[in-house]
Amino acid sequence: KYKDQRLFSHQKTIYNIFKSYRNEPKLVLYCAPTGTGKTLTPIGLSNSHKIIFVCVARHIGLSLAKSAINVGKKVAFAFGCKTASDVRLHYNAVKEYERNYKTGGIFKADNTVGDKVDIIICDVKSYLVSMNYMLAFNAKEDIIMFWDEPTISMDCEEHELHNVIHDNWSKNSIPNVVLSCATLPRNDEIADVLNDYRIRFGSRIFNVFSNDYQKSIPILDKSNYCVLIHTLYESYEDMRKCVEYCEENKTLLRYFDLERVVRFINIVLARNVLDEDMNIDTYFNGDIGNITMNSIKQYYLDVLRSIPQEHWKNIYNICKQYDDPKFGTGITRTTSLQDPSYSKLDSIDLKRTYSVFDESVKKPKVSKNGILFTTQDAHTLTDGPTIYLCEDVNKIGNFYLQQSNIPTPEFQKLLAKISKNNDLTKKIDELEKQIENEMEKNEQGEHGTEKVEKLKMNNECRKFVSEIEKLRKKVMLISLDYKYIPNSRPHQSTWIGDDFVDNAFSPHIGEEFVRQILLLQIENNLKVLLLLGIGVLIKDGNADYLELMKVLAQSQHLFIIIASSDYIYGTNYQFCHGVIGKDINNMTQQKTIQSLGRIGRGNIQQSYTVRFRDDDMIRKLFEEQDYNLEAINMNRLFIS
């Protein structure tokens, strides 16, 4: 059950499709924004069909499994499977098993019997194994292949998954298919895929498309200004093209700052250049109940569309003149009436225009680019964590370590303590390896006897365990002065004075996590960054470090997570702000939209921003692209 049933109506639509056309093969092209429950849709569909859920990101599959198990669904897992014997059942899906004679519970499950499974969750490489496993117990007409984010890896000319994806599609024998993605290409862009499905299974193809722009997640350019259509395009023709593109892709409206939208509307109304039917009372039928965030943004598009061409240049210049950064000191003029362009203000009932400036609400200063998040710009990150997407994650991590302004003597003392802890960690690792060796010897020596379990931990092993406990107690706890912890009260006092920002987000790294951090076998700079609340997602990095990062991210204890663009698909952590680095300016439009989808998945009342370090990427977002690499690759790979 969801609080806003309108937002999740697309899930009902899919359920009704499979209910109404149960005995016919169906391909459903399911396109809805991130954070609107697409991943949970298989749980509802499993009421009438068996589900094969295909995903690339393992943690997304596990998240679905957790939700499914909580509502009583029987789940199986197929990750890295080569044969059906590698499939694993959750205990509630087990049918045949041996009992533990002491506890009466399941001792040894028979994973080859899966006729109770409602949902099997698999990675792309294990799909064919999962398909054959489910077909052994169910008719193919009763199964749905639900492919989550099929465009993953499609933004590359060549990728290791491409051959696997082609193999899966060409050998697939399940006639009911759902392709679920936030950036699924249009039907005309993947005509070859649709024709291939029609030839093999039938002509029932459905489009389920949903828009969500109930939130306001402003896009900021590299100079910290909000980006909207009326400030992006000086050309009237380009402006109109963008309006039509946004009309077709209304999810983009979520990235329009509502405050700036209202400012623009007031400017246009003040100039009295619109037709009578575009007046506020006429447009909203005189009913204040019709004025919502969605309707205001739709009104914004209609106002842009209705501005006569001869007035556009003047309106554009006024908007640029009175534009101010999202964060910063703002404008200094005390009234807009000094501008002759506002000579027609008396023609409408306005008590105050958008540009009247109140010194009492003057914004605290920020840096020119607004990205010094460990110092003077930290207060602009409010309500929750931030994700920084870039290719060179180590470079950005070192940048924030350098910019944290920890004095050299204090930093050297910190590194000295960490170095001593590293020595303890090495000794602990050596002792743990000796324990493993001893246990292997005992197991091999007593194999087949009843004493194996008792002898696994002999006196020598116990001695090693005791030494490990002593070494762990010697670990020196390290803490940073609060004036270096972003958005703590001492930190804000240092960087923005008395203008304390109540909802500025601060990391929370407790003593328990500090102990774990100090015992990790990672570079010293990564440890210091974690103490600052900054995590760096490194591909093929230390497994324990990445696991701790996931725990801290899930519990919202981290201030910033720095990750490469490979992590954007399926990242379902709650981020309130995002930064798109300038070193990933070759991202496709679809992947950029996926990146933006990581931000603003929480409460509708929180403050969000997306900050681009390259302005060219913003234009690419709001314009139709001639070359859609994802669509081209789908037409190449999703054919038999």
C-alpha positions in Angstrom: 0.0 0.0 0.0 1.4 3.4 -0.9 0.6 6.8 0.4 0.1 8.3 -3.1 -1.8 5.8 -5.2 -1.7 8.1 -8.2 2.1 7.9 -8.3 2.1 4.1 -8.4 -0.8 3.6 -10.8 1.6 2.3 -13.4 2.1 -0.8 -11.2 -1.7 -1.4 -11.2 -1.7 -1.0 -15.0 0.9 -3.8 -15.5 -0.9 -6.1 -13.1 -4.2 -5.6 -15.0 -2.4 -6.3 -18.3 -1.2 -9.7 -17.2 -4.6 -10.4 -15.6 -6.6 -9.5 -18.7 -4.4 -11.2 -21.2 -3.3 -14.1 -19.1 -3.2 -16.8 -21.9 -1.5 -14.6 -24.5 2.3 -13.8 -24.8 3.0 -10.2 -23.8 5.9 -7.8 -24.0 5.5 -4.9 -21.6 7.8 -1.9 -22.1 7.8 -0.4 -18.6 9.3 3.1 -18.4 8.9 5.1 -15.1 11.2 7.4 -13.2 13.6 6.1 -10.5 12.2 5.9 -7.0 8.6 5.1 -8.1 8.5 1.4 -7.1 9.5 -0.3 -10.4 11.6 -2.8 -8.6 8.8 -3.8 -6.2 6.4 -4.5 -9.1 7.3 -8.3 -9.4 5.9 -8.8 -5.9 2.5 -7.9 -7.1 2.8 -9.8 -10.3 3.8 -12.9 -8.4 0.2 -13.2 -7.2 -0.7 -14.6 -10.6 2.6 -15.7 -12.2 6.0 -17.0 -11.3 8.7 -14.4 -11.7 12.3 -14.5 -13.0 13.8 -11.2 -11.9 16.9 -10.3 -13.9 19.2 -7.6 -12.5 22.9 -6.5 -12.8 23.2 -4.9 -9.4 23.2 -7.7 -6.8 22.2 -5.5 -3.9 19.0 -4.5 -5.8 18.0 -8.1 -6.1 18.7 -8.7 -2.4 16.6 -5.6 -1.6 13.7 -7.0 -3.6 14.2 -10.4 -1.8 14.0 -8.8 1.6 10.7 -7.0 0.7 9.3 -10.2 -0.9 10.1 -12.4 2.1 8.5 -9.8 4.4 5.2 -10.3 2.7 5.5 -14.1 2.6 6.7 -14.7 -1.0 8.9 -17.7 -1.6 12.3 -16.7 -3.0 15.2 -18.3 -4.8 18.6 -16.9 -5.8 20.8 -17.5 -8.8 24.0 -15.5 -8.8 27.0 -16.7 -10.7 25.3 -20.0 -11.5 26.6 -22.4 -14.1 24.1 -25.2 -13.5 20.8 -25.6 -11.8 22.6 -27.2 -8.8 24.0 -23.7 -8.0 20.6 -22.2 -7.4 19.9 -21.5 -3.7 16.5 -21.4 -2.0 15.4 -19.3 0.9 14.2 -21.4 3.7 10.6 -20.5 3.2 10.8 -21.9 -0.4 12.4 -25.2 0.6 10.2 -28.2 0.1 12.5 -31.2 0.8 15.1 -31.1 3.5 16.9 -33.0 6.3 16.0 -31.9 9.8 18.6 -31.0 12.5 17.9 -33.7 15.2 18.8 -31.2 18.0 16.8 -28.1 16.9 14.2 -29.6 14.6 14.9 -26.9 12.0 16.3 -27.3 8.5 19.7 -28.8 8.5 20.3 -29.6 4.8 17.9 -28.2 2.1 17.4 -29.8 -1.3 17.9 -26.8 -3.6 17.0 -28.8 -6.7 13.3 -28.9 -5.8 11.9 -25.4 -6.6 8.2 -25.9 -7.3 7.3 -23.6 -4.3 9.3 -20.7 -5.6 7.3 -17.5 -6.4 10.3 -15.3 -7.4 13.8 -16.3 -8.5 16.3 -13.5 -8.5 19.2 -13.8 -10.8 22.0 -11.9 -12.4 22.3 -11.5 -16.2 24.9 -14.3 -16.5 22.6 -16.7 -14.7 19.4 -16.0 -16.6 19.3 -19.1 -18.8 20.1 -21.4 -15.8 17.2 -19.7 -13.9 14.9 -20.0 -16.8 15.5 -23.8 -17.2 15.2 -24.2 -13.4 11.7 -22.5 -13.3 10.6 -24.3 -16.5 11.2 -27.7 -14.7 8.4 -26.9 -12.3 6.1 -24.5 -14.3 4.6 -24.0 -17.7 6.2 -21.2 -19.7 2.9 -19.4 -20.0 2.8 -19.0 -16.2 6.2 -17.3 -15.9 7.2 -13.7 -16.4 10.7 -12.6 -17.2 11.1 -9.2 -15.5 14.3 -7.6 -16.7 15.4 -4.7 -14.5 17.3 -1.9 -16.3 18.1 -3.7 -19.6 20.0 -0.7 -20.9 22.9 -1.3 -18.4 26.1 -1.5 -20.4 24.2 -0.3 -23.6 26.1 3.1 -23.4 29.3 1.3 -24.4 30.3 0.3 -27.9 31.6 -2.9 -26.6 31.1 -4.5 -23.2 31.7 -8.0 -21.6 27.9 -8.3 -21.0 26.9 -7.8 -24.6 27.4 -11.4 -25.7 25.6 -12.6 -22.6 22.6 -10.3 -23.2 22.4 -11.4 -26.8 22.5 -15.1 -25.7 19.8 -14.6 -23.1 17.4 -12.9 -25.5 18.0 -15.3 -28.4 17.6 -18.4 -26.3 14.8 -17.1 -24.1 11.7 -19.3 -24.3 9.5 -17.3 -21.8 6.8 -15.5 -23.8 5.8 -13.0 -21.0 8.5 -10.3 -20.8 8.7 -7.0 -18.9 11.6 -4.6 -19.8 11.7 -2.2 -16.9 13.8 1.0 -17.2 13.8 4.7 -16.3 15.3 5.5 -19.7 13.8 2.9 -22.1 14.1 4.0 -25.7 10.9 4.8 -27.6 9.2 2.1 -29.7 10.3 3.7 -33.0 13.9 3.6 -31.7 13.9 -0.1 -30.9 11.7 -1.3 -33.8 14.1 -4.3 -34.5 13.6 -5.5 -30.9 9.8 -5.3 -31.2 9.7 -7.1 -34.6 11.9 -9.9 -33.3 9.5 -10.4 -30.4 6.4 -10.4 -32.7 8.0 -13.0 -35.0 8.9 -15.3 -32.1 5.9 -14.9 -29.7 3.1 -12.6 -30.9 2.0 -9.1 -31.4 0.8 -8.2 -27.8 3.1 -5.3 -27.0 2.2 -2.8 -24.3 3.7 0.5 -23.3 3.4 1.5 -19.6 4.8 5.0 -19.2 4.7 7.2 -16.1 5.9 10.7 -15.2 6.8 12.0 -11.8 7.6 15.6 -11.2 6.1 16.2 -7.8 9.5 17.1 -6.4 11.6 20.1 -7.1 15.3 19.1 -7.6 17.0 22.2 -9.0 19.9 21.7 -11.5 22.8 24.1 -10.8 25.4 25.0 -13.4 29.1 25.3 -12.6 28.6 28.9 -11.4 25.9 27.8 -8.9 22.9 29.2 -10.9 19.7 27.4 -11.3 19.1 26.1 -14.9 15.7 26.5 -16.4 14.4 26.9 -20.0 14.0 30.7 -19.7 17.7 31.2 -18.7 19.1 28.4 -20.9 18.0 29.6 -24.4 18.4 33.1 -25.8 17.0 31.9 -29.1 13.2 31.8 -29.3 13.3 28.8 -31.7 15.6 26.8 -29.3 13.4 27.7 -26.4 10.3 26.4 -28.2 12.1 23.1 -29.1 13.1 22.6 -25.5 9.5 23.3 -24.3 8.1 20.6 -26.7 10.8 18.1 -25.6 10.0 18.7 -22.0 6.3 18.3 -22.8 7.1 14.8 -24.2 9.4 14.0 -21.3 7.7 15.5 -18.3 9.9 13.8 -15.8 12.4 16.5 -16.6 10.1 19.0 -14.9 11.2 17.6 -11.6 14.5 19.3 -12.2 12.9 22.8 -12.4 13.3 25.0 -9.3 9.8 25.9 -8.3 10.8 29.2 -6.8 12.5 30.3 -10.0 9.5 29.1 -12.0 7.2 31.3 -10.0 9.6 34.3 -10.4 9.5 33.8 -14.2 5.7 33.6 -14.3 5.5 36.8 -12.3 7.9 38.6 -14.7 5.8 37.5 -17.8 2.5 38.4 -16.2 3.8 41.8 -15.2 4.6 42.6 -18.9 1.0 41.7 -19.9 2.0 40.0 -23.1 -0.1 36.8 -22.8 -3.6 36.1 -24.1 -6.6 36.4 -21.8 -6.9 32.6 -21.4 -3.4 32.4 -19.9 -4.2 34.6 -16.9 -3.9 32.8 -13.6 -7.6 33.0 -12.7 -8.7 31.7 -16.1 -6.0 29.0 -16.4 -6.8 27.5 -13.0 -10.5 28.1 -13.2 -10.4 30.4 -10.2 -9.9 27.4 -7.9 -6.8 27.5 -5.6 -7.2 23.8 -5.2 -6.0 23.4 -8.8 -2.7 25.1 -8.0 -0.2 22.3 -7.2 3.5 21.8 -7.9 2.7 19.8 -11.0 0.1 22.2 -12.4 2.4 25.2 -11.8 5.2 23.5 -13.8 2.7 22.7 -16.5 1.6 26.3 -16.5 5.3 27.3 -16.8 5.5 25.3 -20.1 2.3 26.8 -21.4 3.4 30.3 -20.5 6.7 29.8 -22.4 4.8 28.4 -25.4 2.4 31.4 -25.3 5.0 34.2 -25.3 5.0 36.1 -28.6 8.3 35.9 -30.4 8.8 39.6 -30.5 8.7 39.8 -26.7 11.0 36.9 -26.0 14.4 38.6 -26.2 13.4 41.3 -23.8 12.0 38.8 -21.3 15.1 36.7 -21.5 17.4 39.7 -20.8 15.3 40.7 -17.8 15.5 37.1 -16.4 19.2 37.0 -16.9 19.7 40.4 -15.3 17.8 39.6 -12.1 19.0 36.0 -11.8 21.1 35.2 -8.8 23.0 32.1 -7.5 21.0 29.4 -5.7 23.5 29.8 -2.8 25.3 33.0 -2.1 24.9 36.6 -1.2 22.2 37.1 -3.8 21.1 40.4 -5.5 21.6 43.7 -3.9 19.0 45.9 -5.6 16.2 46.9 -3.2 13.4 47.2 -5.8 12.7 46.2 -9.4 10.7 49.3 -10.1 13.8 51.3 -11.2 13.9 49.2 -14.4 11.8 50.8 -17.2 10.9 47.3 -18.4 8.5 47.1 -15.5 6.5 50.1 -16.5 3.4 47.9 -16.9 3.4 46.5 -13.4 0.3 48.5 -12.5 -1.7 46.5 -15.1 -2.0 43.5 -12.8 -2.6 43.1 -9.1 0.8 42.4 -7.7 1.9 43.6 -4.3 5.6 42.6 -4.5 7.8 41.4 -7.4 10.3 38.6 -7.2 13.4 40.8 -7.1 12.6 42.8 -3.9 15.5 42.1 -1.7 15.3 41.7 2.1 18.6 42.1 3.9 17.3 40.1 6.9 17.2 36.9 4.8 20.6 37.4 3.1 22.1 34.1 2.2 25.5 33.1 3.6 28.4 33.3 1.2 29.7 30.3 -0.7 32.6 29.7 -2.9 32.5 30.6 -6.6 31.8 27.1 -7.8 30.0 25.9 -4.6 31.8 22.6 -4.2 34.1 23.1 -1.2 31.9 20.7 0.7 34.3 20.1 3.6 34.6 23.9 4.4 32.6 26.9 3.3 30.0 25.2 1.1 29.2 22.4 3.5 26.0 24.2 4.8 24.5 24.0 1.3 24.2 20.2 1.6 21.0 19.8 3.6 18.7 17.1 4.9 20.7 14.1 3.8 23.9 12.6 2.1 25.4 13.7 -1.2 26.7 11.5 -4.1 29.6 12.8 -6.2 29.8 11.0 -9.5 33.1 11.1 -11.4 35.5 8.8 -13.1 38.7 9.5 -11.1 37.3 8.9 -7.6 40.7 9.0 -6.0 41.4 12.4 -7.4 38.2 13.9 -5.9 38.8 12.1 -2.6 42.3 13.5 -2.3 40.9 17.0 -3.2 38.5 16.9 -0.3 41.1 15.6 2.0 43.3 18.5 1.0 40.5 21.0 1.3 39.5 19.9 4.8 42.0 22.4 6.2 43.4 20.0 8.9 46.7 21.7 10.0 49.9 19.8 9.0 51.1 19.0 12.5 47.7 17.7 13.5 47.4 15.7 10.3 50.8 14.1 10.9 49.9 13.1 14.4 46.7 11.5 13.0 48.7 9.5 10.4 51.2 8.4 13.1 48.4 6.9 15.2 46.9 5.3 12.1 50.3 3.8 11.2 50.5 2.2 14.7 47.1 0.7 14.2 48.1 -0.6 10.8 50.9 -2.6 12.5 48.4 -4.1 14.9 46.1 -4.9 12.0 48.9 -6.8 10.2 49.6 -8.9 13.3 45.9 -9.7 13.7 45.7 -10.8 10.1 48.8 -13.1 10.6 47.2 -14.7 13.7 43.9 -15.2 11.9 45.7 -17.0 9.0 47.4 -19.2 11.6 44.0 -20.1 13.1 42.7 -21.0 9.6 45.7 -23.2 9.0 45.4 -25.0 12.3 41.7 -25.6 11.8 42.3 -27.0 8.3 45.0 -29.4 9.7 42.6 -30.6 12.4 39.8 -31.1 10.0 41.9 -33.1 7.6 43.4 -35.2 10.4 40.1 -36.1 12.0 38.0 -36.2 8.8 35.1 -38.6 9.0 35.1 -38.9 12.8 32.5 -37.6 15.3 35.2 -35.4 17.0 35.8 -33.1 14.0 33.6 -30.2 15.3 35.2 -30.3 18.7 38.7 -30.5 17.5 38.4 -27.7 14.9 39.2 -25.2 17.7 42.2 -26.7 19.6 44.2 -25.2 22.3 46.7 -23.6 19.9 43.8 -21.8 18.1 42.4 -20.6 21.4 45.8 -19.1 22.2 45.8 -17.2 18.9 42.2 -15.9 19.6 43.3 -14.7 23.0 46.2 -12.8 21.5 43.9 -11.3 18.8 41.6 -9.9 21.5 44.6 -8.4 23.3 45.7 -6.7 20.1 42.3 -5.4 19.4 42.2 -3.7 22.8 45.4 -1.9 21.9 43.9 -0.2 18.9 44.1 3.5 19.4 40.8 5.3 18.9 41.2 8.3 16.7 38.8 11.3 16.6 38.8 14.5 14.7 38.1 17.9 16.2 34.5 18.8 15.6 35.6 21.9 13.7 36.7 19.6 10.9 33.5 17.6 10.8 31.3 19.1 8.1 28.3 21.0 9.4 28.9 20.4 13.1 28.3 23.5 15.1 32.0 24.3 15.5 32.5 23.7 11.8 29.6 26.1 10.8 30.9 28.7 13.2 34.3 28.6 11.5 33.0 28.9 8.0 29.7 30.8 8.0 29.8 32.5 11.4 26.5 33.0 13.2 24.3 32.1 10.2 23.7 28.6 11.5 21.8 26.3 9.1 19.6 24.0 11.1 19.0 21.4 8.4 22.6 21.2 7.2 23.5 17.5 7.1 26.4 16.3 9.1 28.0 12.8 9.2 27.6 10.5 12.1 30.6 8.0 12.5 30.2 6.4 15.9 32.9 4.8 18.0 31.9 1.3 16.8 32.4 2.3 13.2 35.7 4.1 14.0 37.1 0.9 15.4 36.2 -1.0 12.3 37.6 1.8 10.0 41.0 1.7 11.8 41.3 -2.1 11.4 40.7 -2.0 7.7 43.5 -2.8 5.3 43.2 0.3 3.2 45.2 3.4 2.4 45.5 5.9 5.2 43.8 8.7 3.2 40.7 6.6 2.8 40.6 6.1 6.6 40.8 9.8 7.3 38.1 10.5 4.6 35.8 8.1 6.4 36.4 9.9 9.7 35.3 13.0 7.9 32.2 11.2 6.7 33.4 10.8 3.1 33.4 7.4 1.4 35.0 6.5 -1.9 33.5 3.6 -3.9 36.6 2.0 -5.6 36.0 -0.6 -8.2 37.6 -3.9 -7.1 38.6 -2.3 -3.8 38.9 -3.9 -0.3 35.8 -6.0 0.2 35.6 -5.2 4.0 35.9 -1.4 3.2 33.1 -1.6 0.5 30.9 -3.6 2.9 31.3 -1.0 5.6 30.6 1.8 3.1 27.3 0.1 2.2 26.3 -0.1 5.8 27.2 3.5 6.5 25.4 4.6 3.3 22.3 2.6 4.1 22.1 4.1 7.6 22.8 7.6 6.2 25.9 8.1 8.4 28.1 9.3 5.5 28.3 12.9 4.4 29.4 12.3 0.8 29.8 9.2 -1.3 32.2 9.5 -4.2 31.5 7.0 -6.9 32.1 6.3 -10.6 29.3 6.4 -13.1 29.2 2.6 -13.1 27.5 2.7 -9.7 24.5 4.7 -10.8 22.2 1.8 -11.9 20.3 0.4 -9.1 21.9 2.5 -6.3 18.9 2.9 -4.1 20.4 4.8 -1.2 18.7 8.1 -0.2 20.7 11.0 -1.5 19.5 14.6 -1.2 22.2 16.2 -3.3 24.3 15.1 -6.3 27.4 16.4 -8.2 28.1 15.3 -11.7 31.8 15.6 -12.3 33.3 17.2 -15.4 35.4 14.2 -16.2 32.3 12.2 -17.2 31.1 14.6 -19.8 31.0 11.8 -22.4 28.0 10.2 -20.6 25.0 9.6 -22.8 21.7 11.5 -22.2 20.1 8.3 -20.8 22.9 7.6 -18.4 22.8 11.3 -17.2 19.1 10.8 -16.5 19.9 7.6 -14.6 22.5 9.6 -12.6 20.0 12.3 -11.7 17.6 9.5 -10.5 19.9 8.8 -7.6 18.9 12.1 -6.0 15.7 13.1 -4.4 14.3 9.6 -3.5 13.4 10.6 0.1 10.8 12.9 1.7 9.1 15.3 -0.7 9.6 18.2 1.7 13.4 18.0 1.8 15.7 20.3 -0.1 17.5 18.8 -3.2 20.0 19.9 -5.8 22.0 18.4 -8.7 25.2 20.3 -9.5 26.9 19.9 -12.8 30.6 20.7 -13.2 30.2 20.9 -17.0 27.4 23.1 -18.5 27.5 21.3 -21.8 26.1 18.2 -20.1 23.0 20.2 -19.0 22.1 21.3 -22.6 22.4 17.7 -23.7 19.9 16.7 -21.0 17.1 19.1 -22.4 17.5 18.5 -26.1 16.6 15.5 -28.2 19.7 13.6 -29.3 20.3 12.5 -32.8 22.4 9.5 -31.8 21.0 7.1 -29.2 23.7 4.5 -28.5 21.4 2.6 -26.0 18.8 2.1 -28.7 21.4 1.1 -31.3 22.8 -1.5 -29.0 19.4 -2.9 -28.0 18.6 -3.3 -31.7 21.9 -5.2 -32.2 21.7 -7.4 -29.1 17.9 -8.0 -28.4 17.4 -10.1 -31.6 17.5 -13.8 -32.2 
